[in-house]
Amino acid sequence: MILFFKEMGVSVAPFDMNGDQIEDVLFDCSGIKGDFCTQLFVYTKMVFDVRYLADLICKALKTEVLIADNSLNPFSWILITEKEERIVYQRIEDNDENLFLIVKN
């Protein structure tokens, strides 16, 4: 992902609350428990296609990515893999905000 942005002339840096940052794209990530192990937040004033970025991340890191589906349901997500894209739902029965699980079909 960093190389993609570098080739496009876009600067990328980790988000730092303690300083002024001039980079085009900032990111912050944290570990979570459950079906996904990392939560990644991307901050930018640039206009870009989130699905395109998710697809790049999937291919570059050989992983799966969840993005918001922009529906009224806060527990509905778009799962993007190297081969498919589909709607999935976050399991909420456990009522544990530190655990992120997907409903298994």
DAWOMO-V715821 format. One record per residue. N is the residue number from 0. RES is the residue in one letter. SS is DSSP state (@ for helix, = for strand, . for the rest). NEAR is the number of other C-alpha atoms within 10 Angstrom. D_CENTER is the distance of its C-alpha to the mean C-alpha in Angstrom with 1 decimal. Layout:
BEGIN
n:N res:RES ss:SS near:NEAR d_center:D_CENTER
n:N res:RES ss:SS near:NEAR d_center:D_CENTER
END
This chain:
BEGIN
n:0 res:M ss:. near:14 d_center:12.3
n:1 res:I ss:@ near:13 d_center:14.7
n:2 res:L ss:@ near:11 d_center:17.6
n:3 res:F ss:@ near:12 d_center:16.3
n:4 res:F ss:@ near:13 d_center:16.1
n:5 res:K ss:@ near:11 d_center:19.4
n:6 res:E ss:@ near:9 d_center:21.1
n:7 res:M ss:. near:9 d_center:20.3
n:8 res:G ss:. near:10 d_center:21.6
n:9 res:V ss:. near:14 d_center:18.5
n:10 res:S ss:. near:14 d_center:18.3
n:11 res:V ss:= near:19 d_center:15.2
n:12 res:A ss:= near:14 d_center:15.6
n:13 res:P ss:= near:14 d_center:14.3
n:14 res:F ss:. near:18 d_center:14.7
n:15 res:D ss:. near:11 d_center:18.3
n:16 res:M ss:. near:7 d_center:19.7
n:17 res:N ss:. near:6 d_center:23.2
n:18 res:G ss:. near:7 d_center:23.6
n:19 res:D ss:. near:8 d_center:23.6
n:20 res:Q ss:. near:13 d_center:21.0
n:21 res:I ss:. near:10 d_center:21.8
n:22 res:E ss:. near:13 d_center:18.8
n:23 res:D ss:. near:15 d_center:17.2
n:24 res:V ss:= near:18 d_center:13.6
n:25 res:L ss:= near:18 d_center:12.7
n:26 res:F ss:= near:14 d_center:9.9
n:27 res:D ss:= near:13 d_center:10.1
n:28 res:C ss:= near:12 d_center:9.1
n:29 res:S ss:= near:9 d_center:11.1
n:30 res:G ss:= near:10 d_center:12.4
n:31 res:I ss:. near:14 d_center:12.6
n:32 res:K ss:= near:13 d_center:15.2
n:33 res:G ss:= near:11 d_center:15.3
n:34 res:D ss:. near:12 d_center:13.7
n:35 res:F ss:. near:16 d_center:10.5
n:36 res:C ss:. near:12 d_center:11.4
n:37 res:T ss:= near:13 d_center:8.6
n:38 res:Q ss:= near:14 d_center:6.5
n:39 res:L ss:= near:12 d_center:4.8
n:40 res:F ss:= near:11 d_center:6.1
n:41 res:V ss:= near:13 d_center:7.4
n:42 res:Y ss:= near:12 d_center:10.9
n:43 res:T ss:= near:12 d_center:13.4
n:44 res:K ss:. near:8 d_center:16.5
n:45 res:M ss:. near:9 d_center:16.2
n:46 res:V ss:. near:6 d_center:15.9
n:47 res:F ss:. near:9 d_center:13.7
n:48 res:D ss:. near:9 d_center:12.5
n:49 res:V ss:@ near:12 d_center:8.8
n:50 res:R ss:@ near:16 d_center:9.8
n:51 res:Y ss:@ near:10 d_center:11.5
n:52 res:L ss:@ near:13 d_center:8.8
n:53 res:A ss:@ near:21 d_center:6.8
n:54 res:D ss:@ near:22 d_center:10.3
n:55 res:L ss:@ near:15 d_center:11.1
n:56 res:I ss:@ near:19 d_center:8.6
n:57 res:C ss:@ near:18 d_center:10.0
n:58 res:K ss:@ near:14 d_center:13.5
n:59 res:A ss:@ near:14 d_center:13.5
n:60 res:L ss:@ near:10 d_center:12.3
n:61 res:K ss:. near:12 d_center:13.7
n:62 res:T ss:. near:14 d_center:11.1
n:63 res:E ss:. near:18 d_center:9.4
n:64 res:V ss:= near:22 d_center:5.9
n:65 res:L ss:= near:20 d_center:5.9
n:66 res:I ss:= near:14 d_center:5.8
n:67 res:A ss:= near:15 d_center:8.7
n:68 res:D ss:. near:16 d_center:12.0
n:69 res:N ss:. near:10 d_center:13.8
n:70 res:S ss:. near:9 d_center:16.6
n:71 res:L ss:. near:7 d_center:18.8
n:72 res:N ss:. near:10 d_center:17.8
n:73 res:P ss:. near:11 d_center:15.2
n:74 res:F ss:. near:14 d_center:14.9
n:75 res:S ss:= near:19 d_center:14.2
n:76 res:W ss:= near:20 d_center:10.9
n:77 res:I ss:= near:17 d_center:10.5
n:78 res:L ss:= near:18 d_center:10.2
n:79 res:I ss:= near:20 d_center:10.0
n:80 res:T ss:. near:18 d_center:12.2
n:81 res:E ss:. near:16 d_center:14.6
n:82 res:K ss:. near:9 d_center:17.2
n:83 res:E ss:. near:9 d_center:16.1
n:84 res:E ss:= near:15 d_center:14.1
n:85 res:R ss:= near:11 d_center:15.1
n:86 res:I ss:= near:13 d_center:14.9
n:87 res:V ss:= near:17 d_center:14.6
n:88 res:Y ss:= near:17 d_center:15.6
n:89 res:Q ss:= near:15 d_center:14.8
n:90 res:R ss:. near:16 d_center:18.1
n:91 res:I ss:. near:14 d_center:19.7
n:92 res:E ss:. near:8 d_center:23.1
n:93 res:D ss:. near:9 d_center:22.7
n:94 res:N ss:. near:9 d_center:21.9
n:95 res:D ss:. near:10 d_center:20.3
n:96 res:E ss:. near:9 d_center:17.5
n:97 res:N ss:. near:10 d_center:16.8
n:98 res:L ss:= near:15 d_center:16.3
n:99 res:F ss:= near:18 d_center:13.5
n:100 res:L ss:. near:17 d_center:15.4
n:101 res:I ss:= near:16 d_center:15.2
n:102 res:V ss:. near:11 d_center:18.6
n:103 res:K ss:. near:8 d_center:20.3
n:104 res:N ss:. near:5 d_center:22.3
END
